[in-house]
Amino acid sequence: TNTATAEGFTNETTKTYTFKNNKISKLEEKSVVKLSGDTTQYFNDYKTSADKTVEQFKSVNGASAKVSTNNSSEITVTVTYNADKMSESERQTYSLNESIESAQDILTKEGYTCK
């Protein structure tokens, strides 16, 4: 989990990895944006941006994405990568060729906590 905050804005991103034979087999990346105060007026802009992001994953083998909202101040984007269904090139593009140890090292450097 990694959290970024600014006045009226919180973005909490959680990455959940599944490993098979010491390699990533699945990744679920969930980003929850919470708006408050004056930033809630930009809800539709954030939602439009999230929809565009999700659209990009329709052409990626083994990936799925969705946007959901919880009232007019919270947007969740969930992207799931099934590495077993992706080409070698796609796994490389989305950094899904890592071992458990390598993935933990990369995530820790990016500010995530690993459990």
FENMOVEN-V127331 format. One record per residue. RES is the residue in three letters. NEAR is the number of other ideal C-beta (glycine too) atoms within 12 Angstrom. Layout:
((RES/NEAR) (RES/NEAR))
This chain:
((THR/20) (ASN/22) (THR/18) (ALA/17) (THR/15) (ALA/15) (GLU/10) (GLY/19) (PHE/24) (THR/22) (ASN/25) (GLU/24) (THR/25) (THR/24) (LYS/34) (THR/23) (TYR/31) (THR/21) (PHE/21) (LYS/15) (ASN/11) (ASN/16) (LYS/23) (ILE/35) (SER/26) (LYS/26) (LEU/33) (GLU/25) (GLU/33) (LYS/24) (SER/31) (VAL/28) (VAL/35) (LYS/27) (LEU/29) (SER/20) (GLY/15) (ASP/13) (THR/24) (THR/21) (GLN/14) (TYR/20) (PHE/26) (ASN/17) (ASP/16) (TYR/30) (LYS/26) (THR/16) (SER/19) (ALA/29) (ASP/21) (LYS/16) (THR/23) (VAL/27) (GLU/18) (GLN/18) (PHE/28) (LYS/15) (SER/12) (VAL/25) (ASN/21) (GLY/27) (ALA/32) (SER/24) (ALA/28) (LYS/23) (VAL/27) (SER/19) (THR/22) (ASN/15) (ASN/14) (SER/17) (SER/25) (GLU/26) (ILE/36) (THR/28) (VAL/33) (THR/26) (VAL/32) (THR/28) (TYR/32) (ASN/24) (ALA/33) (ASP/22) (LYS/17) (MET/28) (SER/17) (GLU/14) (SER/13) (GLU/22) (ARG/26) (GLN/14) (THR/19) (TYR/29) (SER/23) (LEU/38) (ASN/23) (GLU/24) (SER/18) (ILE/19) (GLU/15) (SER/19) (ALA/28) (GLN/21) (ASP/14) (ILE/21) (LEU/27) (THR/16) (LYS/12) (GLU/17) (GLY/15) (TYR/23) (THR/15) (CYS/20) (LYS/11))
